[in-house]
Every structure is written in C-alpha cells, then in structure tokens.
C-alpha cells in the first residue's frame, strides 16, 4: 500500500488586470538551465522545511522565487495529488493563490524569465494536468470574494 506524504507546496501568483480579456493574469516563471524542469514554465513551488507549516512555505517560496510578499494569500479548496512510482507514494501538495497585483518581480537564480499569462495560455504552458487545473481554479476564484476561511493570515 503506498504511503501518502506532504513534502511541497504550489503557489499560483496572479494579478487582477481589468484591461485583460479575462480580468486576471497568472504569473509563470521559466526554470533556468541546470535546474529541475529547465526551460519549463511553472508556478512558484518548493519543499516544506522541518517545523514549517505549508502556508509558511508558500510565503517563503513566493518571497524567494519572486522577491514578493503579499497580504492576500489564500488556500485553493483543492490539492495537487499525484503518484510517484519510484517511491511508491502518493504526494499531496497543498495549493495556494497569491495576489501580486501591485508587485515588482525579482527572480532568483532558479529562473531565467517570468511572464504574466491569460489563464488559457498559462494552462497551455504548464505541463502537469493538476497544475493546469489549479491554475484555472485560481483564475476563476481570483476576481470574486474569497471565503474568509481560505485566507491565510
């Protein structure tokens, strides 16, 4: 029987963009040469440190990868779930959304480019089906009222 584990988080940065066709854009970062997933467009993500809550990891990874913090971090009402055959485990990845509407992006060495995408284009650029689904969920929810129970803070 596979073990279930929570090791990493996903963070889907977005900005409200009233002039954009869908009113929301999603931030994707391109992985730099020499890193895992080099050349792929991805959302923010990373490993949970010992003693760190998943939401704390989300804030830390957002700051490390984009140079940004946000007052509007919230949990998506879903998780990224996938099976890792080499370790015979099911990974449960908590997913968060972060409003970076007024942010200036500063990339760390893990990435060589960033771009704001319309939700459909972000969906196309992401490689993993669960990440595609969660990106669209972020865009669907971002311009509406976020239930207070989902807001981190």
C-alpha positions as CSV (number, residue, x, y, z in Angstrom):
1,X,0.0,0.0,0.0
2,X,1.5,3.4,-1.0
3,X,2.2,6.0,1.7
4,X,0.8,9.5,1.4
5,X,3.1,12.4,2.0
6,X,3.1,16.2,2.0
7,X,6.5,17.5,1.0
8,X,6.0,20.5,-1.2
9,X,3.5,23.3,-1.9
10,X,2.4,25.0,-5.1
11,X,1.7,28.8,-5.2
12,X,-0.3,30.3,-8.1
13,X,0.5,34.1,-8.3
14,X,-2.0,36.2,-10.1
15,X,-2.9,39.8,-10.7
16,X,-6.2,41.5,-11.3
17,X,-6.0,43.0,-14.7
18,X,-9.2,44.8,-15.7
19,X,-7.9,45.5,-19.2
20,X,-7.1,41.8,-19.8
21,X,-9.8,39.8,-21.6
22,X,-10.5,37.6,-18.6
23,X,-9.7,40.2,-15.9
24,X,-7.0,38.0,-14.3
25,X,-3.5,37.1,-15.4
26,X,-1.3,34.3,-13.9
27,X,2.4,34.6,-13.3
28,X,4.6,31.8,-14.6
29,X,8.3,31.5,-14.1
30,X,10.7,29.8,-16.6
31,X,13.1,27.4,-14.9
32,X,16.8,28.2,-15.6
33,X,19.3,25.9,-17.3
34,X,20.8,23.5,-14.7
35,X,17.7,23.3,-12.6
36,X,15.0,20.7,-12.3
37,X,12.5,21.2,-15.2
38,X,14.9,23.5,-17.0
39,X,13.1,25.5,-19.7
40,X,9.6,24.8,-18.4
41,X,7.1,27.4,-17.4
42,X,6.0,26.8,-13.8
43,X,4.2,28.4,-10.9
44,X,6.0,29.0,-7.6
45,X,6.7,25.9,-5.5
46,X,9.1,24.3,-3.2
47,X,9.8,22.0,-0.3
48,X,8.4,22.3,3.2
49,X,11.2,22.8,5.7
50,X,11.3,20.9,9.1
51,X,8.9,22.6,11.5
52,X,7.3,24.8,8.8
53,X,3.6,24.9,8.1
54,X,2.6,24.5,4.5
55,X,1.3,28.1,4.4
56,X,4.6,29.3,5.8
57,X,6.4,27.5,3.0
58,X,4.1,29.2,0.5
59,X,5.0,32.6,1.8
60,X,8.7,31.8,1.9
61,X,8.8,30.3,-1.6
62,X,6.9,33.2,-3.0
63,X,9.4,35.6,-1.5
64,X,12.5,33.5,-2.6
65,X,11.3,33.0,-6.1
66,X,9.7,36.3,-7.0
67,X,11.1,38.7,-4.4
68,X,7.5,39.5,-3.4
69,X,5.3,39.2,-0.4
70,X,1.5,39.5,-0.3
71,X,-1.2,40.5,2.1
72,X,-3.6,38.3,0.1
73,X,-2.5,34.7,0.3
74,X,-5.2,32.1,0.3
75,X,-5.6,28.4,0.0
76,X,-7.2,26.8,-3.0
77,X,-10.0,24.5,-2.0
78,X,-8.1,21.6,-3.6
79,X,-4.7,19.9,-3.6
80,X,-2.4,18.7,-6.3
81,X,-2.3,15.0,-6.0
82,X,-0.1,12.6,-7.9
83,X,1.6,9.2,-7.6
84,X,5.4,8.7,-7.5
85,X,6.1,5.2,-8.7
86,X,9.8,5.1,-7.7
87,X,9.0,5.7,-4.0
88,X,5.5,4.1,-4.2
89,X,3.9,7.2,-2.6
90,X,1.1,9.5,-3.2
91,X,2.1,13.1,-2.9
92,X,-0.5,15.6,-1.6
93,X,0.6,19.1,-2.5
94,X,-1.3,22.0,-0.8
95,X,-2.1,24.7,-3.3
96,X,-2.2,28.5,-2.6
97,X,-3.0,31.6,-4.6
98,X,-1.2,34.9,-4.1
99,X,-2.3,38.3,-5.3
100,X,0.6,40.1,-6.8
101,X,-1.4,42.9,-8.5
102,X,1.0,45.6,-7.4
103,X,4.2,43.7,-7.2
104,X,7.6,44.1,-8.9
105,X,9.0,40.7,-9.7
106,X,12.7,39.9,-8.9
107,X,13.7,36.4,-9.9
108,X,16.1,34.2,-8.0
109,X,18.7,32.0,-9.8
110,X,16.3,29.1,-10.2
111,X,14.5,31.1,-13.0
112,X,15.6,33.0,-16.1
113,X,12.3,34.6,-17.1
114,X,8.8,35.5,-15.9
115,X,5.7,36.4,-17.7
116,X,2.0,37.2,-17.0
117,X,-0.3,35.0,-19.0
118,X,-4.0,34.9,-19.7
119,X,-5.4,31.8,-17.9
120,X,-5.9,29.8,-21.1
121,X,-2.3,30.5,-22.1
122,X,-1.0,29.6,-18.6
123,X,-3.0,26.4,-18.9
124,X,-1.3,25.6,-22.2
125,X,2.2,26.4,-20.9
126,X,2.0,24.3,-17.7
127,X,3.0,20.6,-18.3
128,X,1.2,18.8,-15.5
129,X,-2.6,18.3,-15.6
130,X,-3.2,19.0,-11.9
131,X,-1.2,22.3,-12.2
132,X,-3.2,23.3,-15.2
133,X,-6.4,22.6,-13.3
134,X,-5.3,24.5,-10.2
135,X,-4.1,27.5,-12.4
136,X,-7.6,27.7,-13.9
137,X,-9.2,27.4,-10.5
138,X,-7.1,30.3,-9.3
139,X,-8.2,32.5,-12.2
140,X,-11.8,31.5,-11.7
141,X,-11.8,32.4,-8.0
142,X,-9.4,35.4,-8.0
143,X,-11.8,38.1,-9.1
144,X,-14.5,37.1,-6.7
145,X,-14.9,37.2,-3.0
146,X,-12.6,34.7,-1.3
147,X,-14.2,32.9,1.6
148,X,-12.6,34.2,4.8
149,X,-11.9,30.6,5.9
150,X,-9.5,30.3,2.9
151,X,-7.5,33.5,3.6
152,X,-4.1,32.9,5.3
153,X,-3.3,35.5,7.9
